[in-house]
């Protein structure tokens, strides 16, 4: 497609949003390693099972995601450590937990002492490029450390006619320029013009499919009149059945709120219409994946380049009467995670071991022939791709910190194994939660008060406490906040 530029507004003075005070350490090299090209594609709010091949939504078509899964690997149990844009993106880039990098919500600033893993790649001779949504810690679109080429926008950006910061220059697009198409086209153009004597790392970060869903014009109406099957936990907070199931009260109260099904984003929106718009918006992302893969094949790079497709967090569509993310229920914390690289592994794999967003940085460093630094708790997924499960984690941990702008969801911490999930709330008078997710995958029956399970529950609590203590997480990382509260209809117009 042809993109129309209306104007280029002079050079932007601030090339870095936050002065970086850290010195990038030299990482130890992996012996006899050959640097590999990597493309990392990230989407916003794409839940783990909204892909055609999963069958969750029978009418949803994602042929390129399906192909990526069939020719590569589908990580069926991929999670984020905090289900929120900025904290998750910071964990991807630093390889650290939210309480460690301290970007705990969408307002928390970059502390200025973080190292993003592409900085290590640059030191190893990589060309690095970022395209799209940064949205990590502040609202500026200025170039960040670690990228030799930069294209981004402020905050959430716009689906149509975006204002971009391209290497420090503001570029305004018009004529119904669609952001997903623009980012894809610019990514491929950069790949065409790169220095072909050097390895590359590309970070393609889509705005889609964040709320305010707007599909490309060619996809609008594709799923009109399609019906979404409501989840089995949709009605309980309406009928009162949640009390016998021992769900927390905050879940019931949130039903009629910004993130509840009866007042979605403080509107009377129709669930079917919203899901239709979400799925139509996702079609542009699927086409983007196809365009990138077509380019790699044309250039003879599709066998050797490792491609990762991932979501920054999940998304609830009615489970427990909720929408959106933040909570530790499966739909919120699980993300799509697809990987392809025929030179490393044979395609068609379904990997069930639990992986997390903190695994991206160690993986990319290994592909560059570098050993991860000590402050990265994650693991490289390459061993799983090769069929080696030795020493892999058997549990994941979760944290979310209460936000002033979205006060409906409390601070919470949690631990999940293949069998159980434990959720512990902070600063609220309410029940904690414990689920047998093997026998109750929809998280219906809260077993927190089950007498026979108290030793098991206490063991999960001790594991959670040990994780927080060992990672310096036994504190609430408070941040300055002077924003107006706009999403709380009960307490409007107050600081």
Secondary structure, DSSP 8 states (H G I E B T S, - for coil): ----EEEEEEE-S-S-SS----------B-TT-----EEEEEESS-BTT-SGGG-SSTT---HHHHHHHHHSEEESSEE-SSSSHHHHHHHHHH---HHHH---SSS----S----HHHHHHHTT-EEEEEE---SSSS-----TT-SEEEE-STT--SBS-EEEETTEEEEE-TT-BHHHHHHHHHHHHHHHS-TTS-EEEEEE--TTSSS----TTTTTTTTT------TTSSHHHHSTHHHHT--HHHHHHTTSTTBTTSGGGS---HHHHHHHHHHHHHHHHHHHHHHHHHHHHTT-TTT-EEEEEESS--EESGGGBEESSS-SHHHHBB-EEEE-TTTS-S-EEE-S-EETTHHHHHHHHHTTB---TT-----THHHHTT--TT--S-EEEEE---STTTTS-EEEEEE-SSEEEEEEESSSS--EEEETTT-TT--S--TT-GGGHHHHHHHHHHHHHHHHHTT-SS---------B-S-TTS-SB-
